C-alpha cells in the first residue's frame, strides 16, 4: 500500500493539514460527486464482503463505513462548522491531496 503523508502548517489565519496519498487518484468526472453522501468509488466486491462479514472491525480496511461515502461529506461539514473548509485535489492515475483549513483561535501570546 502506498504511503500517506501528512503535513501540518501554521499560518497567520489558519492551521492547515495536508493529507497526500499515491493511491491512484479520483477521476475528474467524479470530483463533484465526492461531496455527496453514499457516493463511493469502492469496488462492489469490497462492499459485498463488508456486508457479509459477521465480525466487522473498526479502524481497519474492513471498517463498516470505509468506502460508503460518508467520510468526505462529514469531514467537510465539520470543518465548515468550525469556520474552515476541506478541499480535495486529485490526479487520476497518481494520487490525491486533501487540505483541511481551520481558523486559528489566537496566537501563542494570547492570555488564556
N, C-alpha and C positions, 0 to 999 in steps of 0.2 A: 504494500500500500504506500502511495507517495506521502512524503512528509507534509505536515501542515505547519505553517509559520505564523506566529502571532507577533505583531509589533504594537507597542503602546507608545503614543506620543502625547506630550502635554503642550497644548498651545495656549495662547493668551485668553482665548474664549472657550475652547473645548478640550476635552480629553478624547482622543481618537484611538480606537482599537482597529487594527487592520488584521484580518484573518485571510491567509492565502493558501491555496492548495494547487496541486497539479493533477487533479482528478479527472481531467477531460473536458471540463467546462460545461456550459449550458448553451444550447442552440439559441441564436439570436431571435428566432421566431418564437421561442418560449419565454423570453425575458419579461414581457409584460404579464405573463401568466404566473410567474413565481410568487406574486403577492396575493394570489387567490387561494383561499382555504381549500384544501383537498386536492390541489394540483400537485402532481408528482411526476418525476422522471424515472422513478424506480421501476425496475423490470417487473412485469407481472408475476413471474415465478417467485421473486423475493417477497412480494406482498402475500402471495398464496401461502408460502411457508410460514409467515408470521401469523396468519390466521389459524393454521392447523397446529402450531406449536403449543403443546399442553403445558409447557413450563416457560412462559415468557420472562425475559430478563430485561432489566433497565440498564441504561448506560452501556450498551453493547451494540454490536452490529445488528443484533436481532431485537433491538428495542421496540416496544409496542408502537411507538409513534414515529419511528425512523422511516422517512420516505413517504409519509402520509399527507404531507402538505400543510403542516401546522407551524413548523419552526420559524420560517422566514416571516410570515404574516404576524405571528405573535411577537417575535423579536422586534420587528419594526414598530408595532403598536406600543410596546413598552418603551422603546427609545423615544418615540414621539410624545408619549405621556410625560416623560421626564424632560421634555424640551429639546430633544436631539433628533437624530434620524439614523436610518440604516440604508446604505446604498450598496448595490452589487454591480460589479463589472466583470464580465466573463469573456473568455476567448475559447470558443468551441475548438476542441482538439488539444487544448493545453490545460487550462485551469480557471479558477475563479478567485477574485479579490473582493472581500466584503469589508465595508467600513462602517463602524458604529461611532457616531458622534454624540457625545454627551456634554452639556454645558458645565463649565466649571462652577462650583458653588462659591468660590472665593479664592484668595491666594494664600500662600503659605505664611504670610504675615498677618492674616486675619485673626482677630481675637475671637475665640470660641466661648 
